[in-house]
């Protein structure tokens, strides 16, 4: 039996952009563009008539903007959506809101899209759409409130950077990371995160989390000292590592080729934590397509770190955690709602044993 093609509806107010997106997606035999729409009003009727598997949705459109449409869609007819956004600060901020509303992923329109830049990024768009087709999408009304982790009275212990939490995520990871970070107390151990996300979007993501969380959240900068009560998000276009500098831990950012198909790569982060921290770390792999992070998490576990994988039921896409589990890298598998609590328990238990 042949696998059914992913049926896509393109929603964009630009006729040229609709044509280009159509051409790119249609070039993959596993994808079928079933229709296009210039705005959400037209799209609403086409969704009813065509029943697509995935939508690509522009952010700024006439008659109804993408955010307002997405909120209605996720309330009345939840389905996988890939946001198509401009690589600007405004585009990043709006798209982060879209991810919180339930969009599965984001594809950035290259700045040189009019001269062939969009076609150069065609494989990325196709991969995101195909991954979205396998995503578990929940209605806004069905989303559970963010879990609140218990406050452990270990403030003075966590002032040491002996313990470090490293988290890797991809598709669906924006919401998953939000749940974990908002459940961390202000005296949390330091956390370093690699999320597959475009540049500029990583800064916007960190700023939004920082405005909601008890910990301080920032986009990592090269040379940052890793300190308790802080969460460091890898920039969207650089690999992030953690290195020892005497007794301290320091962030190191660098350019370079893709690793496991990504930059930033979860494998790069996890391997550096395995080397720098050994058993004094907790590694967490969250929802995402592919296998980035599996080898790195295995390196952490072999170095003595505790390792956690998000379970299949709570993942948007059970790809990265599944690969890590099959490799033997995951020590314990948990639903998203229990991961923050387990992180703190492991750090506290490790401290009390020493």
C-alpha positions as CSV (number, residue, x, y, z in Angstrom):
1,X,0.0,0.0,0.0
2,X,1.2,3.5,-0.8
3,X,1.3,6.1,1.9
4,X,-1.4,8.8,1.4
5,X,0.0,12.2,0.4
6,X,-0.1,15.1,2.8
7,X,-2.9,17.4,1.7
8,X,-2.0,21.1,2.1
9,X,-4.0,24.3,1.9
10,X,-1.9,27.5,1.4
11,X,-3.2,30.7,2.9
12,X,-1.3,33.9,1.9
13,X,-2.5,37.3,0.7
14,X,0.3,37.5,-1.9
15,X,-0.5,35.8,-5.2
16,X,3.2,35.4,-6.0
17,X,3.9,33.8,-2.6
18,X,1.0,31.4,-3.1
19,X,2.4,30.4,-6.4
20,X,5.9,29.9,-5.1
21,X,4.8,27.9,-2.1
22,X,2.6,25.8,-4.3
23,X,5.5,25.0,-6.7
24,X,7.8,24.1,-3.8
25,X,5.4,21.8,-2.0
26,X,4.1,20.2,-5.2
27,X,7.7,19.2,-6.1
28,X,7.6,16.6,-3.4
29,X,5.6,13.4,-4.4
30,X,4.5,12.9,-0.8
31,X,2.7,16.3,-0.7
32,X,-0.4,17.5,-2.6
33,X,-1.5,21.1,-2.6
34,X,-5.3,20.8,-2.6
35,X,-5.9,24.6,-2.7
36,X,-4.9,28.1,-1.9
37,X,-6.6,31.1,-0.3
38,X,-5.9,34.8,-0.2
39,X,-7.3,35.3,3.3
40,X,-8.8,33.5,6.2
41,X,-12.4,34.2,5.1
42,X,-11.9,32.3,1.8
43,X,-9.8,29.7,3.7
44,X,-12.6,28.9,6.1
45,X,-14.8,27.7,3.2
46,X,-12.0,25.8,1.5
47,X,-11.1,24.0,4.8
48,X,-14.7,22.7,4.9
49,X,-14.8,21.7,1.3
50,X,-11.2,20.2,0.9
51,X,-10.5,18.9,4.4
52,X,-6.7,19.4,4.2
53,X,-4.2,17.7,6.5
54,X,-2.0,20.8,7.0
55,X,-2.4,24.5,6.6
56,X,0.4,27.0,5.8
57,X,-0.7,30.3,7.2
58,X,0.7,33.8,6.6
59,X,0.8,36.1,9.6
60,X,-0.3,39.5,8.2
61,X,-3.4,39.3,5.9
62,X,-6.4,41.5,5.1
63,X,-9.9,41.0,6.5
64,X,-8.6,38.8,9.4
65,X,-5.0,38.5,10.6
66,X,-3.3,35.1,11.0
67,X,-3.4,35.2,14.8
68,X,-7.2,35.8,15.0
69,X,-7.8,33.1,12.5
70,X,-5.5,30.7,14.2
71,X,-7.2,31.2,17.6
72,X,-10.7,30.5,16.0
73,X,-9.3,27.5,14.2
74,X,-7.7,26.0,17.3
75,X,-10.9,26.5,19.2
76,X,-13.4,25.1,16.7
77,X,-11.4,22.8,14.4
78,X,-7.9,22.1,15.6
79,X,-5.5,21.0,12.9
80,X,-1.8,21.2,12.1
81,X,-0.6,24.7,11.0
82,X,2.8,25.8,9.8
83,X,3.2,29.6,10.1
84,X,4.9,31.4,7.2
85,X,6.5,34.5,8.6
86,X,8.9,37.3,7.8
87,X,12.3,37.1,9.4
88,X,11.8,40.4,11.4
89,X,11.4,41.3,15.0
90,X,7.7,42.0,14.5
91,X,7.3,38.7,12.6
92,X,9.1,36.8,15.3
93,X,6.9,38.3,18.1
94,X,3.7,37.5,16.3
95,X,4.8,34.1,15.3
96,X,5.7,33.3,18.9
97,X,2.1,34.1,19.9
98,X,1.0,31.8,17.1
99,X,3.0,29.0,18.5
100,X,1.5,29.5,21.9
101,X,-2.0,29.3,20.3
102,X,-1.1,25.9,18.8
103,X,0.8,26.4,15.5
104,X,3.1,23.4,15.0
105,X,6.1,25.1,13.4
106,X,7.3,28.2,11.6
107,X,8.9,28.7,8.2
108,X,10.6,32.0,7.6
109,X,10.3,33.7,4.3
110,X,13.9,34.4,3.2
111,X,14.7,38.1,2.7
112,X,15.8,37.3,-0.9
113,X,12.6,35.3,-1.7
114,X,11.9,37.4,-4.8
115,X,15.2,36.3,-6.3
116,X,15.1,32.6,-5.7
117,X,15.8,32.5,-2.0
118,X,12.5,30.8,-1.2
119,X,13.3,27.9,-3.6
120,X,16.7,27.5,-1.9
121,X,14.8,26.8,1.4
122,X,12.3,24.5,-0.2
123,X,13.4,21.3,1.4
124,X,13.0,23.0,4.9
125,X,9.4,23.9,4.1
126,X,8.6,20.5,2.8
127,X,10.1,18.8,5.8
128,X,8.1,21.1,8.2
129,X,4.9,20.4,6.4
130,X,5.4,16.7,6.4
131,X,6.3,16.7,10.1
132,X,3.2,18.8,10.9
133,X,1.0,16.1,9.3
134,X,2.0,13.7,12.0
135,X,1.6,16.2,14.8
136,X,-0.9,15.8,17.7
137,X,-2.8,19.0,17.8
138,X,-5.0,19.9,20.8
139,X,-7.9,22.3,21.0
140,X,-7.3,25.4,23.1
141,X,-10.0,24.3,25.5
142,X,-8.3,20.9,26.0
143,X,-4.9,22.2,26.9
144,X,-3.9,21.5,30.5
145,X,-2.8,24.4,32.7
146,X,1.0,24.6,33.1
147,X,2.1,22.4,35.9
148,X,3.6,24.1,39.0
149,X,6.6,22.3,40.3
150,X,7.0,22.0,44.1
151,X,9.3,24.6,45.7
152,X,12.3,22.8,47.1
153,X,14.2,24.8,49.8
154,X,17.6,24.4,48.3
155,X,18.5,28.0,47.4
156,X,22.0,27.9,48.8
157,X,22.7,24.6,47.1
158,X,21.6,25.8,43.7
159,X,23.9,28.8,43.9
160,X,26.6,26.3,42.8
161,X,26.9,25.5,39.1
162,X,27.8,21.9,39.9
163,X,24.5,20.7,38.6
164,X,23.2,21.6,35.2
165,X,20.0,20.8,33.3
166,X,20.3,20.5,29.5
167,X,17.1,20.4,27.3
168,X,16.7,19.7,23.6
169,X,13.5,20.1,21.5
170,X,12.2,20.7,18.1
171,X,8.7,20.5,16.6
172,X,6.2,21.4,19.4
173,X,9.1,22.4,21.7
174,X,8.1,26.0,22.1
175,X,5.0,25.1,24.1
176,X,6.8,22.2,25.9
177,X,9.7,24.4,27.0
178,X,7.2,27.0,28.1
179,X,5.5,24.5,30.3
180,X,8.7,23.4,31.9
181,X,10.3,26.8,32.4
182,X,7.2,28.4,33.9
183,X,7.1,25.6,36.5
184,X,10.7,26.2,37.6
185,X,11.2,28.1,40.9
186,X,13.5,31.1,41.0
187,X,16.1,29.1,42.9
188,X,16.2,26.5,40.1
189,X,19.4,24.9,38.9
190,X,20.7,26.5,35.7
191,X,19.2,25.3,32.5
192,X,20.6,25.4,28.9
193,X,18.2,24.8,26.0
194,X,18.6,24.1,22.3
195,X,15.3,24.5,20.4
196,X,15.2,24.2,16.6
197,X,14.1,27.8,15.9
198,X,15.0,30.5,13.3
199,X,17.4,33.3,14.3
200,X,15.6,36.4,15.8
201,X,12.8,34.0,16.8
202,X,15.0,32.6,19.6
203,X,15.5,36.1,21.1
204,X,11.7,36.8,20.9
205,X,11.0,33.4,22.5
206,X,13.4,34.0,25.3
207,X,12.0,37.5,26.0
208,X,8.4,36.2,26.1
209,X,9.4,33.4,28.5
210,X,11.3,35.9,30.7
211,X,8.2,38.0,31.1
212,X,6.3,35.1,32.4
213,X,8.7,32.9,34.3
214,X,10.1,33.0,37.9
215,X,13.6,32.3,36.6
216,X,15.4,34.7,34.3
217,X,15.3,33.6,30.6
218,X,17.7,35.0,28.0
219,X,19.0,34.2,24.6
220,X,22.5,32.9,25.3
221,X,25.5,35.0,24.4
222,X,29.1,33.8,23.9
223,X,30.9,33.9,27.2
224,X,27.9,33.9,29.5
225,X,28.6,32.4,32.9
226,X,26.1,29.8,33.7
227,X,24.4,30.6,37.0
228,X,21.5,29.3,39.1
229,X,18.0,30.7,38.5
230,X,18.7,31.3,34.8
231,X,17.6,29.6,31.6
232,X,19.8,30.1,28.4
233,X,18.2,29.6,25.0
234,X,20.5,28.9,22.1
235,X,20.5,31.5,19.3
236,X,18.6,30.2,16.2
237,X,21.7,30.2,14.0
238,X,24.6,29.1,16.2
239,X,25.6,25.9,18.0
240,X,25.7,26.2,21.8
241,X,28.1,24.4,24.0
242,X,28.9,24.5,27.7
243,X,32.6,24.5,28.8
244,X,34.5,24.6,32.0
245,X,36.4,27.6,33.1
246,X,38.0,26.7,36.4
247,X,35.1,26.0,38.7
248,X,32.6,27.9,36.5
249,X,30.5,26.9,33.5
250,X,30.6,29.2,30.5
251,X,28.5,29.3,27.3
252,X,30.4,28.9,24.1
253,X,28.6,29.8,20.8
254,X,30.0,29.0,17.4
255,X,29.1,28.8,13.7
256,X,29.8,25.8,11.6
257,X,28.1,23.1,9.5
258,X,24.8,21.5,10.4
259,X,25.0,18.7,12.9
260,X,22.4,16.0,12.7
261,X,20.7,18.3,10.1
262,X,20.5,21.3,12.4
263,X,22.1,24.5,13.7
264,X,21.8,24.8,16.6
265,X,22.1,21.1,17.2
266,X,20.9,19.3,20.4
267,X,23.7,16.8,19.9
268,X,26.3,19.5,20.1
269,X,24.9,20.8,23.4
270,X,24.4,17.4,25.0
271,X,27.9,16.2,24.1
272,X,29.4,19.3,25.6
273,X,27.4,18.9,28.8
274,X,28.5,15.2,29.0
275,X,32.2,16.3,28.8
276,X,31.9,19.4,31.1
277,X,29.5,18.0,33.8
278,X,29.5,14.3,33.6
279,X,27.2,12.9,36.4
280,X,26.4,16.4,37.6
281,X,23.8,17.0,34.9
282,X,20.3,16.1,33.9
283,X,19.5,15.7,30.2
284,X,16.0,16.1,28.8
285,X,14.8,15.4,25.3
286,X,11.4,16.8,24.3
287,X,9.1,16.6,21.3
288,X,10.5,16.9,17.8
289,X,10.9,15.4,14.4
290,X,14.0,13.4,13.6
291,X,16.8,12.1,15.8
292,X,18.9,15.2,16.8
293,X,19.9,14.8,20.4
294,X,19.7,11.0,20.6
295,X,23.5,10.5,20.3
296,X,24.3,13.4,22.6
297,X,21.8,12.2,25.3
298,X,23.4,8.8,25.1
299,X,26.8,10.4,25.7
300,X,25.3,12.2,28.8
301,X,23.9,8.9,30.2
302,X,27.2,7.1,29.7
303,X,28.9,10.0,31.5
304,X,26.6,9.3,34.5
305,X,24.0,12.0,33.9
306,X,20.3,11.4,34.6
307,X,18.3,11.4,31.4
308,X,14.6,12.0,30.7
309,X,12.5,11.6,27.5
310,X,9.1,13.1,26.9
311,X,6.5,10.3,26.5
312,X,4.7,9.7,23.2
313,X,1.2,10.7,24.4
314,X,2.3,14.2,25.4
315,X,4.6,14.9,22.4
316,X,3.4,16.9,19.4
317,X,5.8,14.7,17.3
318,X,7.3,11.6,19.0
319,X,10.5,11.6,16.9
320,X,13.5,12.8,18.9
321,X,12.5,11.1,22.2
322,X,11.7,7.9,20.4
323,X,15.1,7.8,18.7
324,X,16.8,8.5,22.0
325,X,14.8,5.8,23.8
326,X,15.5,3.2,21.1
327,X,19.2,4.0,21.4
328,X,19.2,3.4,25.1
329,X,19.8,7.1,26.0
330,X,16.6,7.6,28.0
331,X,16.7,6.5,31.6
332,X,13.1,7.5,32.4
333,X,10.2,8.5,30.1
334,X,7.6,10.9,31.5
335,X,4.6,13.0,30.4
336,X,5.4,16.7,29.9
337,X,3.3,17.6,33.0
338,X,5.8,15.7,35.3
339,X,9.1,16.7,33.8
340,X,9.8,19.9,35.7
341,X,9.1,18.2,39.0
342,X,11.4,15.3,38.1
343,X,14.2,17.7,37.1
344,X,14.1,19.4,40.5
345,X,13.7,16.0,42.3
346,X,16.8,14.6,40.5
347,X,18.9,17.7,41.3
348,X,17.8,17.8,44.9
349,X,18.4,14.0,45.3
350,X,21.8,14.3,43.7
351,X,22.8,17.1,46.2
352,X,21.5,15.2,49.2
353,X,23.6,12.1,48.3
354,X,26.9,14.1,48.1
